[in-house]
Amino acid sequence: MIVNLLVEGGAMTPGPALAQKLGPLGIDIGKVISDVNKATASFKGTKVPVELNVDTAKKTYTIKVSTPPVSELLKKEMKLDKGSGDHKNSKVGNIAIEQIISVAITKMPGMLDKDLKSAVKSVIGTCVSIGLLVENKPATEVAKEIDQGVYDKEIKSAKTEVSPEKRKELDKFFDQIKQKQELQKKKVEEEKAAAEQAKTIAAAATPAAATKEGAKAEASPDAKASTAKTPAAKASTAKESPKKEAKKK
């Protein structure tokens, strides 16, 4: 029986979900955790797909470790806990083409891409979804440049090392982007707070305005005159009624 798991490399822990999957199979869960952690130790801090092939009759198993998803490898390269929740407006890092190539080489055995260049383009696509700039530019722009041959030299030589000078320049550029993003975020939050405050003030003013209008209506001379005329009109009607009756007789 095949059991698929996604675990943190070298740090698999027991839990209800794991017990639900492995408990009915009658294998030692503690031993499974220990063996999986040994098998995934090289991927520490990264989510790793693991396949357990369990022989339920003999209560034995084999472990197959796959390479982590591209998104996990990219986050590991950039030392990120998570990607962007709004990749169109908020970027989380600035990655070098050499790092993209490194991830592509790692993932190629399990990818459908036939060559490194197409694998690099696939990795670039994931950079878009998690909010990574590539070489100071939007990932979509770099994907077009790959088609144009801009990075052929690095890809053909399978270059995976980023020089300290280049890393420093990439980080410096991203610091400027980050500052702009924080200012924009602050502006949006201030505008939202102002709108909420205006809404609250308007809501509070509405009952007061209604009470004021009601008071004006009560104090209106026309209203008083109308009220004063009502009894007189009734009396006039009462006086005229006997006269009308007399004429009829």
C-alpha positions as a Markdown table, in Angstrom:
| # | Residue | x | y | z |
|---|---|---|---|---|
| 1 | Met | 0.0 | 0.0 | 0.0 |
| 2 | Ile | 1.3 | 3.5 | -0.9 |
| 3 | Val | 1.1 | 6.3 | 1.6 |
| 4 | Asn | 2.1 | 9.8 | 0.4 |
| 5 | Leu | 3.3 | 12.3 | 3.0 |
| 6 | Leu | 4.6 | 15.9 | 2.9 |
| 7 | Val | 7.0 | 16.4 | 5.8 |
| 8 | Glu | 9.6 | 19.0 | 6.9 |
| 9 | Gly | 13.0 | 17.6 | 6.1 |
| 10 | Gly | 14.6 | 15.9 | 9.1 |
| 11 | Ala | 11.8 | 17.2 | 11.4 |
| 12 | Met | 8.8 | 14.9 | 11.0 |
| 13 | Thr | 6.7 | 14.7 | 14.1 |
| 14 | Pro | 3.8 | 12.5 | 15.4 |
| 15 | Gly | 0.3 | 13.8 | 15.1 |
| 16 | Pro | -3.4 | 12.9 | 14.6 |
| 17 | Ala | -3.1 | 13.1 | 10.8 |
| 18 | Leu | -0.1 | 10.8 | 10.7 |
| 19 | Ala | -1.7 | 8.4 | 13.2 |
| 20 | Gln | -4.9 | 8.3 | 11.0 |
| 21 | Lys | -2.9 | 7.3 | 7.9 |
| 22 | Leu | -0.4 | 4.8 | 9.5 |
| 23 | Gly | -2.3 | 3.5 | 12.5 |
| 24 | Pro | -4.6 | 1.1 | 10.7 |
| 25 | Leu | -1.6 | -0.4 | 8.8 |
| 26 | Gly | -0.1 | -1.9 | 12.0 |
| 27 | Ile | 3.4 | -0.5 | 11.6 |
| 28 | Asp | 5.6 | 1.2 | 14.2 |
| 29 | Ile | 4.9 | 4.9 | 13.8 |
| 30 | Gly | 7.8 | 5.9 | 16.0 |
| 31 | Lys | 10.2 | 3.9 | 13.8 |
| 32 | Val | 8.7 | 5.4 | 10.6 |
| 33 | Ile | 9.3 | 8.9 | 11.9 |
| 34 | Ser | 12.9 | 8.1 | 12.8 |
| 35 | Asp | 13.6 | 6.6 | 9.4 |
| 36 | Val | 11.9 | 9.4 | 7.5 |
| 37 | Asn | 13.8 | 12.0 | 9.4 |
| 38 | Lys | 17.1 | 10.3 | 8.5 |
| 39 | Ala | 16.1 | 10.0 | 4.9 |
| 40 | Thr | 15.2 | 13.7 | 4.6 |
| 41 | Ala | 17.9 | 15.2 | 6.8 |
| 42 | Ser | 19.6 | 16.9 | 3.8 |
| 43 | Phe | 16.4 | 18.9 | 3.2 |
| 44 | Lys | 16.2 | 20.4 | 6.7 |
| 45 | Gly | 13.8 | 23.4 | 6.8 |
| 46 | Thr | 12.1 | 22.4 | 3.6 |
| 47 | Lys | 8.9 | 20.6 | 2.9 |
| 48 | Val | 9.6 | 17.2 | 1.2 |
| 49 | Pro | 7.3 | 14.7 | -0.5 |
| 50 | Val | 7.8 | 11.2 | 0.9 |
| 51 | Glu | 6.3 | 8.0 | -0.4 |
| 52 | Leu | 5.9 | 5.0 | 2.0 |
| 53 | Asn | 5.4 | 1.6 | 0.3 |
| 54 | Val | 3.9 | -0.5 | 3.1 |
| 55 | Asp | 3.6 | -4.3 | 3.1 |
| 56 | Thr | 0.6 | -4.7 | 5.4 |
| 57 | Ala | 1.1 | -8.5 | 5.6 |
| 58 | Lys | 4.7 | -8.3 | 6.7 |
| 59 | Lys | 4.4 | -5.0 | 8.5 |
| 60 | Thr | 7.4 | -3.6 | 6.6 |
| 61 | Tyr | 7.9 | -0.6 | 4.4 |
| 62 | Thr | 10.3 | 1.2 | 2.1 |
| 63 | Ile | 10.8 | 5.0 | 1.9 |
| 64 | Lys | 11.1 | 7.0 | -1.3 |
| 65 | Val | 12.1 | 10.7 | -0.9 |
| 66 | Ser | 11.2 | 13.0 | -3.8 |
| 67 | Thr | 12.8 | 16.5 | -4.3 |
| 68 | Pro | 10.9 | 19.3 | -2.6 |
| 69 | Pro | 8.4 | 21.4 | -4.7 |
| 70 | Val | 10.0 | 24.2 | -6.7 |
| 71 | Ser | 8.4 | 26.8 | -4.4 |
| 72 | Glu | 10.0 | 25.2 | -1.4 |
| 73 | Leu | 13.5 | 25.1 | -3.0 |
| 74 | Leu | 13.1 | 28.8 | -4.0 |
| 75 | Lys | 12.2 | 29.8 | -0.5 |
| 76 | Lys | 15.1 | 27.9 | 0.8 |
| 77 | Glu | 17.5 | 29.6 | -1.6 |
| 78 | Met | 16.1 | 33.0 | -0.5 |
| 79 | Lys | 15.8 | 32.1 | 3.2 |
| 80 | Leu | 12.1 | 32.8 | 3.2 |
| 81 | Asp | 9.4 | 31.4 | 5.5 |
| 82 | Lys | 6.7 | 32.0 | 3.0 |
| 83 | Gly | 5.9 | 33.6 | -0.4 |
| 84 | Ser | 3.9 | 36.7 | -1.1 |
| 85 | Gly | 0.2 | 36.8 | -0.4 |
| 86 | Asp | -0.2 | 39.4 | -3.2 |
| 87 | His | 2.5 | 38.6 | -5.8 |
| 88 | Lys | 1.3 | 41.4 | -8.2 |
| 89 | Asn | 1.9 | 44.2 | -5.7 |
| 90 | Ser | 4.2 | 42.8 | -3.0 |
| 91 | Lys | 7.6 | 41.2 | -3.7 |
| 92 | Val | 9.5 | 39.1 | -1.1 |
| 93 | Gly | 12.9 | 38.8 | -2.6 |
| 94 | Asn | 15.3 | 39.4 | -5.5 |
| 95 | Ile | 16.8 | 36.1 | -6.8 |
| 96 | Ala | 19.8 | 35.6 | -9.1 |
| 97 | Ile | 19.7 | 33.6 | -12.3 |
| 98 | Glu | 22.4 | 31.3 | -10.9 |
| 99 | Gln | 20.0 | 30.4 | -8.1 |
| 100 | Ile | 17.2 | 29.7 | -10.6 |
| 101 | Ile | 19.6 | 27.4 | -12.5 |
| 102 | Ser | 20.5 | 25.6 | -9.3 |
| 103 | Val | 16.8 | 24.9 | -8.5 |
| 104 | Ala | 16.2 | 23.8 | -12.1 |
| 105 | Ile | 19.1 | 21.3 | -12.0 |
| 106 | Thr | 17.8 | 19.9 | -8.7 |
| 107 | Lys | 14.2 | 19.5 | -10.0 |
| 108 | Met | 15.0 | 18.4 | -13.6 |
| 109 | Pro | 14.9 | 14.6 | -13.0 |
| 110 | Gly | 11.2 | 14.9 | -12.0 |
| 111 | Met | 10.2 | 17.6 | -14.5 |
| 112 | Leu | 8.8 | 17.1 | -18.0 |
| 113 | Asp | 11.3 | 19.7 | -19.4 |
| 114 | Lys | 13.7 | 18.2 | -21.9 |
| 115 | Asp | 16.6 | 20.6 | -21.4 |
| 116 | Leu | 17.9 | 23.0 | -18.7 |
| 117 | Lys | 16.8 | 26.1 | -20.5 |
| 118 | Ser | 13.1 | 25.0 | -20.5 |
| 119 | Ala | 13.5 | 23.8 | -16.8 |
| 120 | Val | 14.8 | 27.3 | -15.9 |
| 121 | Lys | 11.8 | 28.9 | -17.5 |
| 122 | Ser | 9.5 | 26.6 | -15.5 |
| 123 | Val | 11.2 | 27.7 | -12.3 |
| 124 | Ile | 10.8 | 31.3 | -13.4 |
| 125 | Gly | 7.1 | 30.7 | -13.6 |
| 126 | Thr | 7.0 | 29.7 | -9.9 |
| 127 | Cys | 9.0 | 32.9 | -9.0 |
| 128 | Val | 6.0 | 34.8 | -10.4 |
| 129 | Ser | 3.5 | 33.1 | -8.1 |
| 130 | Ile | 5.5 | 33.5 | -4.9 |
| 131 | Gly | 6.5 | 37.1 | -5.6 |
| 132 | Leu | 10.2 | 36.9 | -6.4 |
| 133 | Leu | 12.0 | 39.4 | -8.6 |
| 134 | Val | 14.7 | 37.9 | -10.8 |
| 135 | Glu | 17.9 | 39.9 | -11.5 |
| 136 | Asn | 16.1 | 43.1 | -10.4 |
| 137 | Lys | 13.2 | 42.6 | -12.8 |
| 138 | Pro | 9.8 | 41.0 | -12.8 |
| 139 | Ala | 10.0 | 37.3 | -13.4 |
| 140 | Thr | 7.8 | 37.5 | -16.5 |
| 141 | Glu | 10.2 | 39.9 | -18.1 |
| 142 | Val | 13.2 | 37.5 | -17.4 |
| 143 | Ala | 11.2 | 34.6 | -18.9 |
| 144 | Lys | 11.1 | 36.6 | -22.2 |
| 145 | Glu | 14.8 | 37.4 | -21.9 |
| 146 | Ile | 15.5 | 33.7 | -21.6 |
| 147 | Asp | 13.7 | 33.1 | -24.9 |
| 148 | Gln | 15.8 | 35.9 | -26.4 |
| 149 | Gly | 19.1 | 34.2 | -25.3 |
| 150 | Val | 20.1 | 36.8 | -22.7 |
| 151 | Tyr | 21.1 | 34.1 | -20.2 |
| 152 | Asp | 22.3 | 31.4 | -22.5 |
| 153 | Lys | 25.9 | 31.7 | -21.3 |
| 154 | Glu | 24.9 | 31.0 | -17.6 |
| 155 | Ile | 22.5 | 28.2 | -18.5 |
| 156 | Lys | 24.9 | 26.4 | -20.9 |
| 157 | Ser | 27.7 | 26.5 | -18.3 |
| 158 | Ala | 25.1 | 25.5 | -15.6 |
| 159 | Lys | 26.4 | 28.3 | -13.4 |
| 160 | Thr | 25.0 | 28.0 | -9.8 |
| 161 | Glu | 27.3 | 30.2 | -7.7 |
| 162 | Val | 26.4 | 33.9 | -7.0 |
| 163 | Ser | 29.3 | 36.1 | -6.3 |
| 164 | Pro | 29.2 | 38.1 | -3.1 |
| 165 | Glu | 29.4 | 41.4 | -5.1 |
| 166 | Lys | 26.4 | 40.4 | -7.1 |
| 167 | Arg | 24.4 | 39.2 | -4.1 |
| 168 | Lys | 25.1 | 42.6 | -2.4 |
| 169 | Glu | 23.8 | 44.5 | -5.4 |
| 170 | Leu | 20.7 | 42.4 | -5.7 |
| 171 | Asp | 20.0 | 42.9 | -2.0 |
| 172 | Lys | 20.6 | 46.6 | -2.2 |
| 173 | Phe | 18.1 | 46.9 | -5.1 |
| 174 | Phe | 15.5 | 44.9 | -3.2 |
| 175 | Asp | 15.9 | 47.1 | -0.1 |
| 176 | Gln | 14.7 | 50.0 | -2.2 |
| 177 | Ile | 11.7 | 48.1 | -3.5 |
| 178 | Lys | 10.9 | 47.0 | 0.0 |
| 179 | Gln | 10.9 | 50.6 | 1.3 |
| 180 | Lys | 8.5 | 51.6 | -1.5 |
| 181 | Gln | 6.2 | 48.7 | -0.7 |
| 182 | Glu | 6.1 | 49.6 | 2.9 |
| 183 | Leu | 5.3 | 53.3 | 2.1 |
| 184 | Gln | 2.5 | 52.2 | -0.2 |
| 185 | Lys | 1.2 | 49.8 | 2.4 |
| 186 | Lys | 1.2 | 52.5 | 5.0 |
| 187 | Lys | -0.6 | 54.9 | 2.6 |
| 188 | Val | -3.3 | 52.3 | 1.9 |
| 189 | Glu | -3.8 | 51.6 | 5.6 |
| 190 | Glu | -4.1 | 55.4 | 6.4 |
| 191 | Glu | -6.7 | 55.8 | 3.6 |
| 192 | Lys | -8.6 | 52.9 | 4.9 |
| 193 | Ala | -8.5 | 54.2 | 8.4 |
| 194 | Ala | -9.7 | 57.7 | 7.2 |
| 195 | Ala | -12.6 | 56.1 | 5.3 |
| 196 | Glu | -13.6 | 54.1 | 8.4 |
| 197 | Gln | -13.5 | 57.3 | 10.6 |
| 198 | Ala | -15.6 | 59.3 | 8.1 |
| 199 | Lys | -18.1 | 56.5 | 8.0 |
| 200 | Thr | -18.3 | 56.4 | 11.8 |
| 201 | Ile | -18.7 | 60.2 | 12.0 |
| 202 | Ala | -21.5 | 60.1 | 9.4 |
| 203 | Ala | -23.3 | 57.3 | 11.2 |
| 204 | Ala | -23.1 | 59.2 | 14.5 |
| 205 | Ala | -24.4 | 62.4 | 13.0 |
| 206 | Thr | -27.4 | 60.8 | 11.3 |
| 207 | Pro | -29.6 | 60.3 | 14.5 |
| 208 | Ala | -28.7 | 63.8 | 15.8 |
| 209 | Ala | -29.8 | 65.3 | 12.4 |
| 210 | Ala | -33.1 | 63.4 | 12.6 |
| 211 | Thr | -33.8 | 64.6 | 16.1 |
| 212 | Lys | -33.1 | 68.2 | 15.1 |
| 213 | Glu | -35.4 | 68.0 | 12.1 |
| 214 | Gly | -38.1 | 66.6 | 14.3 |
| 215 | Ala | -37.7 | 69.5 | 16.8 |
| 216 | Lys | -38.0 | 72.0 | 14.0 |
| 217 | Ala | -41.2 | 70.4 | 12.7 |
| 218 | Glu | -42.8 | 70.6 | 16.2 |
| 219 | Ala | -41.8 | 74.3 | 16.6 |
| 220 | Ser | -43.1 | 75.2 | 13.1 |
| 221 | Pro | -45.7 | 78.1 | 13.1 |
| 222 | Asp | -47.6 | 76.4 | 10.3 |
| 223 | Ala | -47.9 | 73.2 | 12.4 |
| 224 | Lys | -49.1 | 75.2 | 15.5 |
| 225 | Ala | -51.6 | 77.1 | 13.3 |
| 226 | Ser | -52.9 | 73.9 | 11.8 |
| 227 | Thr | -53.3 | 72.5 | 15.3 |
| 228 | Ala | -55.1 | 75.6 | 16.5 |
| 229 | Lys | -57.5 | 75.6 | 13.6 |
| 230 | Thr | -58.6 | 72.1 | 14.1 |
| 231 | Pro | -60.9 | 72.6 | 17.1 |
| 232 | Ala | -62.3 | 75.8 | 15.6 |
| 233 | Ala | -63.1 | 74.0 | 12.4 |
| 234 | Lys | -64.8 | 71.3 | 14.3 |
| 235 | Ala | -66.9 | 73.9 | 16.2 |
| 236 | Ser | -67.9 | 75.6 | 12.9 |
| 237 | Thr | -69.0 | 72.4 | 11.5 |
| 238 | Ala | -71.1 | 71.7 | 14.6 |
| 239 | Lys | -72.8 | 75.1 | 14.4 |
| 240 | Glu | -73.7 | 74.8 | 10.7 |
| 241 | Ser | -75.2 | 71.4 | 11.0 |
| 242 | Pro | -78.5 | 72.5 | 12.8 |
| 243 | Lys | -79.1 | 75.3 | 10.3 |
| 244 | Lys | -78.8 | 72.8 | 7.4 |
| 245 | Glu | -81.3 | 70.5 | 9.2 |
| 246 | Ala | -83.7 | 73.4 | 9.7 |
| 247 | Lys | -83.7 | 74.3 | 6.0 |
| 248 | Lys | -84.4 | 70.7 | 5.1 |
| 249 | Lys | -87.6 | 70.8 | 7.3 |
